[in-house]
């Protein structure tokens, strides 16, 4: 390993200043550390094998769970809305469409370390032709991630514009122009928005999908209690919403500056 040779070279370079016996001892210690690294790599491979095995065991149980969920009206809509972070992404149009969401599926690739796919299954609806929308994250060897998503085939006169204000009355959510479906069908990894893809996907995969019943059963506080607590409560805005807000503010500042320059020119 290159890293190991570098460490040994550093010891050799300073060997004139240290005891020769110490150099030998450090090299033996490095050999032991290399052996531990090898064992750790083998352990990681075994963990992945076990994870793949239990993914196959869990699959029919997830399918059984989805069949039961289909009989509960607006299950996934309510589960998403009750999630403290994912709920922020559903604007009013998303919520109308999510009433037709029949099931959510998260499936790891056969080689679990290579990625996963999130799939939304919809009943026939007046918004788009698709019955299934998928977003896939593929982890490449060079450390990058390839993202692919199903483009939505909107019906005539339908479609969600990028950015719909969904501030709700009586709700503590921060007003932000976002859309879940816009995120879901977006594959571009913009410099200032790159982490949004992974943060949202990981929340769905590791949190909501693992036990959606927690969020479906979540009861919001009474309006009176919410009003009493609103004055003292500090609202924490999720990371990806902060990034979106910062981008919107920057764009707004640029527009204001252009307007001011235009007014100055007219005044002169």
NORDA-V522275 format. One record per backbone hydrogen bond with DSSP energy under -0.5 kcal/mol. CO is the residue of the C=O (numbers start at 0). NH is the residue of the N-H. If there is no record, write none. Layout:
co;nh
CO;NH
CO;NH
This chain:
co;nh
0;4
1;5
2;6
3;7
4;8
5;9
6;10
7;11
8;12
9;13
11;14
13;16
13;17
18;21
18;22
19;23
20;24
21;25
22;26
23;27
24;28
25;29
26;30
27;31
28;32
29;33
30;34
31;35
32;36
33;37
34;38
35;39
36;40
37;41
38;42
39;43
40;44
41;45
42;46
43;47
44;48
45;49
46;50
47;51
48;52
49;53
50;54
51;55
52;56
53;57
54;58
55;59
56;60
57;60
57;61
58;62
59;63
60;64
61;65
62;66
63;67
64;68
65;69
67;70
68;71
70;72
71;74
73;77
74;78
75;79
76;80
77;81
78;82
79;82
82;86
84;87
85;88
86;89
88;90
88;179
90;94
91;95
92;96
93;97
94;98
95;98
96;99
97;100
99;101
99;122
102;120
104;118
106;116
109;111
110;113
111;114
113;138
114;108
115;136
116;106
117;134
118;104
118;120
119;132
120;101
120;102
126;154
127;124
130;121
132;119
133;149
134;117
135;137
135;147
136;115
136;138
137;139
137;145
139;142
143;139
144;146
145;137
147;135
151;153
152;128
154;157
158;160
160;162
163;177
167;170
175;165
175;177
178;182
179;183
180;184
182;185
187;189
189;192
189;193
192;195
192;196
193;196
193;197
194;198
195;199
196;200
197;201
198;202
199;203
200;204
201;205
202;206
202;207
203;208
206;210
210;213
211;214
211;215
212;216
214;217
221;225
222;226
223;227
224;228
225;229
226;230
228;232
232;234
233;235
234;236
237;241
238;242
239;243
240;244
241;245
242;246
243;247
244;248
245;249
246;250
247;251
248;252
249;253
250;254
251;255
252;256
253;257
254;258
255;259
256;260
257;261
258;262
259;263
260;264
261;265
262;266
263;267
